[in-house]
Amino acid sequence: MAARILHRLRHALAGEGAREEPARGGTEAEDFPESSELEDDTEGLSTRLSGTLSFTSHEDEEEEEEEEEEDGAGEELGELLEPPGEAAGAEDGEWGPAAERAGGSSLLTRQLQELWRKSRSSLVPQRLLFEVTSASVVSERSSKYVLYTIYLIRSGQFDKAPAAIARRYSDFERLNRRLRCRFGCDMAGISFPRKRLRRNFTAETIAKRSRAFEQFLSHLHSIAEIRRSPEFLEFFFLQDLRAAQRLTCTGMYREALATWANAYRLQDRLGVCNSGRFLLTLAGLAVCHQELDQLGEAHGCCEQALQLLEAQDSHPLLGPFLQAHIHLAWKVGKDKRQSEARLQDLQEAGLPLQQQPTLKECLIKEALD
């Protein structure tokens, strides 16, 4: 950098006589110190940047290094390490090659930012992780067992409210048995922790089983036919749906709301947000929010359900959701004309509105086998 500044001073003092010298000789004498300085600077930057973020594959990095050597991009990378305000102040008032380097640095910054956004959206796979976060020994009157708490986590994302289940060994064993009966070939290469007659409650056994259950669920989820099967899906959220239904029927709406919400998150993580179970979950959330005077949240649940039912005019929950949405929209001051028009169309098509059950009645009557 100092050599380049000194060269500019000599060039300015020389005046027109210096500019009339042969271009070839001047270029060889002047470019040599700058090129050696760039090479040294690039080497130092490579040392400083090693071990930080990697935006591209190894082959792409080699190609970028070749381009940087040809275009003199070592200085541009050096500018990237400085805060934007300081870099702008250093180049203020300069002209010629300095301005071009500043523009090149800005372009390279934008390219790196764009590449980083693309890598986050497309190159990073969104997998579902299963993590046993705790295991507790439960002693009841006639039995003793270990209860494992498993979190369902999307890789690359932060979940403020995680989806969680609590299962014992017999629950996993039942799932394993049902899946092997239906998917014998796919399950042939999947291992399952065997039963033990002794030392089931030692810390070593519990830790080994925790890791084994994580691997078991991850392996099952990696097979498309299995992860879409009712046996696999109901292992996660059917217990919550039954518990939430029972709590709703007995009027324990606050406890039921937490259970419906966890069932919602479980189905969202598992990617089954267009099923009948998910619509029932939205109905449970809407009922509990309404009973707890949380009308805005109840209205939002009805809106989400009606979006899912947009092309299903014969679904048994459509009429109850439309009626609940119209009532809640009137309460919270939202637009209800579209729901009223759709309900009118259903009535003209022969749907008896007077005989339509409410959302709460639908929850009570639903058989969760």
PANUKE-824327 format. One record per residue (C-alpha): residue number from 0; chain; x, y negated, z. Coordinates in Angstrom, 1 decimal. Last residue first. Layout:
BEGIN
NUM, A, X, Y, Z
...
END
This chain:
BEGIN
368, A, -59.2, 44.4, 17.4
367, A, -60.0, 40.7, 17.9
366, A, -63.8, 40.7, 17.6
365, A, -65.1, 37.2, 17.0
364, A, -68.4, 36.5, 18.8
363, A, -66.9, 34.1, 21.4
362, A, -64.9, 32.2, 18.9
361, A, -67.8, 31.8, 16.5
360, A, -70.0, 30.5, 19.4
359, A, -67.3, 27.9, 20.1
358, A, -67.2, 26.8, 16.5
357, A, -70.9, 26.4, 16.5
356, A, -73.2, 28.9, 14.9
355, A, -75.1, 28.1, 11.6
354, A, -78.8, 29.0, 11.8
353, A, -80.0, 25.4, 11.4
352, A, -77.7, 24.9, 8.4
351, A, -79.3, 27.6, 6.3
350, A, -76.9, 27.9, 3.3
349, A, -79.0, 28.1, 0.1
348, A, -76.8, 26.3, -2.5
347, A, -78.5, 23.0, -1.7
346, A, -77.3, 23.4, 1.9
345, A, -73.8, 24.1, 0.8
344, A, -73.8, 21.0, -1.4
343, A, -75.1, 18.9, 1.5
342, A, -72.3, 20.2, 3.7
341, A, -69.8, 19.1, 1.0
340, A, -71.3, 15.7, 0.8
339, A, -71.3, 15.3, 4.6
338, A, -67.7, 16.5, 4.7
337, A, -66.7, 13.9, 2.1
336, A, -68.6, 11.1, 3.9
335, A, -67.0, 11.6, 7.3
334, A, -64.5, 8.8, 7.4
333, A, -63.1, 8.3, 10.9
332, A, -64.5, 6.3, 13.8
331, A, -63.5, 8.7, 16.6
330, A, -67.0, 9.9, 17.6
329, A, -68.4, 9.8, 14.0
328, A, -65.4, 11.8, 12.8
327, A, -65.9, 14.3, 15.7
326, A, -69.5, 15.0, 14.7
325, A, -68.7, 15.3, 11.0
324, A, -65.7, 17.5, 11.7
323, A, -67.7, 19.8, 13.9
322, A, -70.4, 20.3, 11.3
321, A, -67.9, 20.9, 8.6
320, A, -66.0, 23.4, 10.8
319, A, -69.1, 25.3, 11.6
318, A, -70.2, 25.5, 7.9
317, A, -66.7, 26.6, 6.7
316, A, -66.2, 29.3, 9.4
315, A, -68.2, 32.0, 7.6
314, A, -66.1, 31.5, 4.4
313, A, -68.4, 31.3, 1.3
312, A, -67.2, 28.0, -0.1
311, A, -63.6, 28.9, 0.0
310, A, -61.6, 26.5, -2.3
309, A, -61.1, 23.7, 0.2
308, A, -61.0, 26.1, 3.2
307, A, -57.3, 25.4, 4.0
306, A, -58.0, 21.7, 3.8
305, A, -61.1, 22.2, 5.9
304, A, -58.9, 23.8, 8.6
303, A, -56.5, 20.9, 8.7
302, A, -59.3, 18.4, 9.0
301, A, -60.9, 20.4, 11.8
300, A, -57.6, 20.5, 13.7
299, A, -57.1, 16.7, 13.3
298, A, -60.6, 16.0, 14.6
297, A, -59.8, 18.1, 17.8
296, A, -56.6, 16.1, 18.3
295, A, -58.5, 12.8, 18.0
294, A, -61.2, 14.1, 20.3
293, A, -59.1, 14.9, 23.3
292, A, -62.0, 14.9, 25.6
291, A, -60.9, 18.2, 27.3
290, A, -63.8, 20.1, 25.8
289, A, -63.0, 18.7, 22.4
288, A, -59.4, 19.7, 22.6
287, A, -60.4, 23.2, 23.7
286, A, -62.9, 23.6, 20.8
285, A, -60.5, 22.2, 18.2
284, A, -57.6, 24.4, 19.3
283, A, -59.8, 27.5, 19.3
282, A, -61.1, 26.7, 15.8
281, A, -57.5, 26.1, 14.6
280, A, -56.6, 29.6, 16.0
279, A, -59.6, 31.1, 14.2
278, A, -58.4, 29.6, 11.0
277, A, -54.9, 31.1, 11.7
276, A, -56.4, 34.5, 12.2
275, A, -58.3, 34.3, 8.9
274, A, -55.0, 33.7, 7.1
273, A, -53.6, 30.7, 5.4
272, A, -50.9, 29.7, 7.9
271, A, -49.1, 33.1, 7.8
270, A, -45.5, 31.9, 7.5
269, A, -44.0, 33.7, 10.5
268, A, -42.9, 30.4, 12.1
267, A, -46.4, 28.9, 11.6
266, A, -48.1, 32.0, 13.0
265, A, -46.0, 31.8, 16.1
264, A, -46.6, 28.1, 16.5
263, A, -50.4, 28.5, 16.3
262, A, -50.3, 31.3, 18.8
261, A, -48.4, 29.0, 21.1
260, A, -51.0, 26.3, 20.7
259, A, -53.9, 28.8, 21.3
258, A, -52.1, 29.8, 24.6
257, A, -51.6, 26.2, 25.7
256, A, -55.2, 25.3, 24.9
255, A, -56.5, 28.4, 26.8
254, A, -54.9, 27.2, 30.0
253, A, -56.5, 23.8, 29.6
252, A, -59.8, 25.2, 28.5
251, A, -60.4, 27.6, 31.4
250, A, -64.2, 27.8, 30.5
249, A, -64.5, 31.6, 30.8
248, A, -65.0, 32.1, 27.0
247, A, -62.0, 29.9, 26.3
246, A, -59.7, 31.9, 28.6
245, A, -60.8, 35.2, 27.0
244, A, -60.2, 33.8, 23.5
243, A, -56.8, 32.5, 24.5
242, A, -55.8, 35.9, 25.9
241, A, -57.0, 37.7, 22.8
240, A, -55.2, 35.3, 20.5
239, A, -52.0, 35.4, 22.6
238, A, -51.9, 39.2, 22.5
237, A, -52.5, 39.2, 18.7
236, A, -49.6, 36.8, 18.1
235, A, -46.3, 38.6, 17.8
234, A, -47.1, 42.3, 17.4
233, A, -50.0, 41.2, 15.2
232, A, -47.6, 40.2, 12.5
231, A, -45.6, 43.5, 12.4
230, A, -48.6, 45.8, 12.4
229, A, -50.5, 43.5, 10.0
228, A, -47.8, 43.9, 7.4
227, A, -46.2, 40.8, 5.8
226, A, -42.8, 41.3, 7.6
225, A, -42.8, 44.9, 6.6
224, A, -43.3, 44.5, 2.9
223, A, -40.8, 41.7, 2.7
222, A, -37.9, 43.5, 4.6
221, A, -35.7, 40.9, 6.3
220, A, -38.2, 40.6, 9.1
219, A, -37.7, 44.2, 10.2
218, A, -34.0, 43.8, 10.4
217, A, -34.3, 40.6, 12.4
216, A, -36.8, 42.3, 14.8
215, A, -34.4, 45.2, 15.4
214, A, -31.3, 43.1, 15.7
213, A, -32.9, 41.0, 18.4
212, A, -34.3, 44.1, 20.1
211, A, -30.8, 45.6, 20.2
210, A, -29.3, 42.5, 21.7
209, A, -31.8, 42.5, 24.5
208, A, -31.4, 46.3, 24.9
207, A, -27.7, 45.9, 25.5
206, A, -28.2, 43.2, 28.0
205, A, -30.9, 45.1, 29.9
204, A, -28.7, 48.2, 30.0
203, A, -25.7, 46.3, 31.4
202, A, -27.8, 44.4, 33.9
201, A, -29.1, 47.6, 35.4
200, A, -32.9, 48.2, 35.3
199, A, -33.1, 51.3, 33.0
198, A, -30.3, 53.2, 35.0
197, A, -32.0, 56.6, 34.5
196, A, -34.3, 58.4, 32.1
195, A, -33.3, 56.3, 29.2
194, A, -35.3, 55.7, 26.1
193, A, -33.6, 55.1, 22.7
192, A, -32.8, 51.7, 21.3
191, A, -34.2, 51.5, 17.7
190, A, -32.1, 51.8, 14.5
189, A, -33.4, 50.7, 11.1
188, A, -32.0, 52.8, 8.1
187, A, -35.0, 55.1, 7.8
186, A, -37.5, 52.2, 8.4
185, A, -37.9, 51.4, 4.7
184, A, -38.5, 55.0, 3.8
183, A, -41.0, 55.7, 6.5
182, A, -43.0, 52.5, 6.1
181, A, -46.5, 53.5, 7.4
180, A, -45.7, 56.0, 10.2
179, A, -42.3, 54.3, 10.9
178, A, -44.1, 51.0, 11.3
177, A, -46.5, 52.4, 13.9
176, A, -43.8, 54.1, 15.9
175, A, -41.5, 51.0, 16.0
174, A, -44.4, 48.7, 17.0
173, A, -45.3, 51.1, 19.9
172, A, -41.7, 51.3, 21.0
171, A, -41.4, 47.5, 21.0
170, A, -44.5, 47.2, 23.2
169, A, -43.3, 50.0, 25.5
168, A, -40.0, 48.1, 26.0
167, A, -41.8, 45.1, 27.4
166, A, -42.8, 41.9, 25.5
165, A, -43.0, 38.2, 26.3
164, A, -43.5, 35.9, 23.2
163, A, -42.2, 32.4, 22.4
162, A, -42.7, 29.8, 19.8
161, A, -40.5, 26.8, 20.6
160, A, -41.9, 23.3, 21.4
159, A, -39.3, 20.7, 20.4
158, A, -38.1, 23.0, 17.6
157, A, -34.8, 21.9, 16.1
156, A, -34.0, 23.1, 12.6
155, A, -31.1, 24.8, 10.8
154, A, -32.3, 28.3, 11.5
153, A, -36.0, 28.5, 12.4
152, A, -36.4, 29.9, 15.9
151, A, -38.7, 32.6, 17.3
150, A, -38.0, 32.9, 21.0
149, A, -38.1, 36.2, 22.8
148, A, -38.9, 36.7, 26.5
147, A, -38.2, 40.3, 27.6
146, A, -40.2, 41.9, 30.5
145, A, -38.5, 44.8, 32.2
144, A, -40.6, 47.4, 33.9
143, A, -41.9, 48.8, 37.2
142, A, -45.1, 50.6, 37.7
141, A, -47.8, 51.6, 40.2
140, A, -48.4, 48.4, 42.2
139, A, -46.4, 46.1, 40.0
138, A, -42.7, 45.4, 39.9
137, A, -41.5, 43.2, 37.0
136, A, -37.8, 43.0, 36.2
135, A, -37.0, 39.9, 34.2
134, A, -35.3, 39.3, 30.8
133, A, -34.5, 35.9, 29.4
132, A, -33.6, 34.1, 26.1
131, A, -34.0, 37.1, 23.7
130, A, -33.4, 35.4, 20.4
129, A, -35.1, 36.1, 17.1
128, A, -34.0, 34.0, 14.2
127, A, -36.1, 33.1, 11.2
126, A, -34.0, 32.0, 8.2
125, A, -34.0, 28.8, 6.2
124, A, -31.0, 29.2, 3.9
123, A, -28.7, 26.2, 3.7
122, A, -27.9, 25.6, 0.0
121, A, -31.2, 24.0, -1.0
120, A, -32.4, 21.3, 1.3
119, A, -29.3, 20.7, 3.5
118, A, -26.9, 21.1, 0.6
117, A, -28.9, 18.8, -1.6
116, A, -28.8, 16.1, 1.1
115, A, -25.0, 16.6, 1.5
114, A, -24.5, 16.3, -2.2
113, A, -26.4, 13.1, -2.3
112, A, -24.4, 11.7, 0.5
111, A, -21.1, 12.8, -1.1
110, A, -22.1, 11.2, -4.4
109, A, -23.1, 8.0, -2.7
108, A, -19.8, 7.8, -1.0
107, A, -18.0, 8.5, -4.3
106, A, -19.8, 5.7, -6.0
105, A, -19.0, 3.3, -3.1
104, A, -15.3, 4.3, -3.3
103, A, -15.3, 3.8, -7.1
102, A, -16.8, 0.3, -6.7
101, A, -14.1, -0.5, -4.2
100, A, -11.4, 0.9, -6.4
99, A, -12.6, -1.2, -9.3
98, A, -12.5, -4.3, -7.2
97, A, -8.9, -3.5, -6.2
96, A, -7.9, -2.9, -9.8
95, A, -8.9, -6.5, -10.9
94, A, -9.8, -8.8, -8.1
93, A, -9.5, -9.3, -4.3
92, A, -11.6, -11.8, -2.4
91, A, -13.0, -9.4, 0.1
90, A, -11.3, -6.0, -0.1
89, A, -10.4, -5.7, 3.5
88, A, -13.7, -7.1, 4.7
87, A, -15.7, -4.5, 2.8
86, A, -13.6, -1.6, 4.3
85, A, -14.1, -3.0, 7.8
84, A, -17.9, -3.2, 7.4
83, A, -18.2, 0.3, 5.9
82, A, -16.3, 2.0, 8.7
81, A, -13.0, 3.5, 7.5
80, A, -12.5, 7.2, 6.6
79, A, -14.1, 6.6, 3.2
78, A, -11.4, 4.0, 2.3
77, A, -8.8, 6.8, 2.5
76, A, -10.9, 8.9, 0.2
75, A, -10.8, 6.1, -2.3
74, A, -7.1, 5.7, -2.0
73, A, -6.6, 9.4, -2.9
72, A, -8.9, 8.9, -5.9
71, A, -6.0, 8.1, -8.3
70, A, -8.0, 9.2, -11.4
69, A, -5.8, 12.3, -12.3
68, A, -5.0, 13.4, -8.8
67, A, -8.7, 12.9, -7.7
66, A, -9.9, 15.0, -10.7
65, A, -7.6, 17.9, -9.7
64, A, -8.8, 17.7, -6.1
63, A, -12.4, 17.8, -7.3
62, A, -11.8, 21.0, -9.3
61, A, -10.1, 22.7, -6.3
60, A, -13.1, 21.6, -4.1
59, A, -15.6, 23.1, -6.5
58, A, -13.8, 26.4, -6.5
57, A, -13.8, 26.5, -2.7
56, A, -17.5, 25.8, -2.5
55, A, -18.9, 22.4, -1.8
54, A, -19.9, 20.1, 1.1
53, A, -17.4, 21.2, 3.7
52, A, -17.5, 19.2, 6.9
51, A, -14.2, 19.0, 8.9
50, A, -11.4, 21.6, 9.4
49, A, -9.0, 19.9, 7.1
48, A, -9.6, 16.1, 6.7
47, A, -6.5, 14.9, 8.4
46, A, -4.2, 17.2, 6.6
45, A, -5.7, 16.5, 3.2
44, A, -5.5, 12.8, 4.0
43, A, -1.8, 13.1, 4.7
42, A, -1.3, 14.8, 1.3
41, A, -3.4, 12.2, -0.4
40, A, -1.3, 9.4, 1.2
39, A, 2.0, 11.0, 0.1
38, A, 0.6, 11.5, -3.5
37, A, -0.7, 8.0, -3.6
36, A, 2.6, 6.6, -2.4
35, A, 4.5, 8.5, -5.1
34, A, 2.1, 7.1, -7.7
33, A, 2.5, 3.6, -6.4
32, A, 6.3, 3.8, -6.4
31, A, 6.4, 5.2, -10.0
30, A, 3.8, 2.9, -11.5
29, A, 6.0, -0.2, -11.5
28, A, 9.1, 0.9, -13.2
27, A, 7.3, 3.2, -15.8
26, A, 4.7, 0.5, -16.5
25, A, 7.3, -2.3, -16.9
24, A, 9.3, -0.2, -19.4
23, A, 6.3, 0.6, -21.5
22, A, 4.6, -2.8, -21.5
21, A, 7.6, -4.6, -23.0
20, A, 8.0, -7.9, -21.2
19, A, 5.7, -10.8, -22.2
18, A, 3.8, -10.7, -18.9
17, A, 7.0, -11.5, -17.0
16, A, 7.6, -14.6, -19.0
15, A, 4.0, -15.7, -18.5
14, A, 4.3, -16.0, -14.7
13, A, 7.0, -14.2, -12.8
12, A, 5.6, -15.4, -9.5
11, A, 2.3, -13.7, -9.9
10, A, 3.9, -10.3, -10.9
9, A, 6.3, -10.5, -8.0
8, A, 3.4, -11.0, -5.6
7, A, 1.4, -8.2, -7.2
6, A, 4.3, -5.8, -6.8
5, A, 4.7, -6.7, -3.2
4, A, 1.0, -5.8, -2.6
3, A, 1.4, -2.4, -4.4
2, A, 4.6, -1.6, -2.4
1, A, 2.9, -2.4, 0.9
0, A, 0.0, 0.0, 0.0
END
